[in-house]
Amino acid sequence: MDEEYLPPPLIGKLADVDPALIVTPPVGMEAGYVPIVTRQGLE
């Protein structure tokens, strides 16, 4: 299939993902794991 479903934007750029937001799920919870932020702070 060579058709584009959604063409790229004509202005601006696509979003960037902060690598710090990529998490590894706990063992046994790999499928369907959705982390929920409950607090934020410095380590």
C-alpha positions as CSV (number, residue, x, y, z in Angstrom):
1,M,0.0,0.0,0.0
2,D,1.6,3.3,-1.1
3,E,-1.1,5.7,0.1
4,E,-0.6,8.0,3.1
5,Y,-3.3,7.7,5.7
6,L,-2.4,11.1,7.2
7,P,0.0,13.4,5.3
8,P,2.8,15.1,7.3
9,P,2.1,18.7,8.5
10,L,2.9,21.5,6.1
11,I,4.1,23.8,8.9
12,G,5.7,23.1,12.3
13,K,7.0,19.6,13.3
14,L,5.7,16.5,14.9
15,A,6.0,16.1,18.7
16,D,9.1,14.9,20.4
17,V,8.9,12.3,23.2
18,D,11.1,12.9,26.2
19,P,13.2,9.7,26.8
20,A,12.6,10.2,30.6
21,L,8.9,9.4,30.0
22,I,9.6,5.9,28.6
23,V,9.1,3.4,31.4
24,T,9.8,-0.3,31.8
25,P,6.8,-2.1,33.3
26,P,7.3,-4.3,36.4
27,V,7.9,-8.0,35.7
28,G,4.6,-9.8,35.1
29,M,2.8,-6.6,34.1
30,E,4.2,-6.2,30.6
31,A,0.8,-6.4,28.8
32,G,-1.5,-3.5,29.4
33,Y,0.7,-1.7,31.9
34,V,-0.3,2.0,32.2
35,P,1.8,4.0,34.6
36,I,0.0,6.8,36.5
37,V,1.9,9.7,37.9
38,T,1.1,10.4,41.5
39,R,3.9,12.8,42.4
40,Q,6.9,14.5,40.9
41,G,10.2,15.4,42.5
42,L,14.0,15.2,42.4
43,E,15.7,11.9,43.0
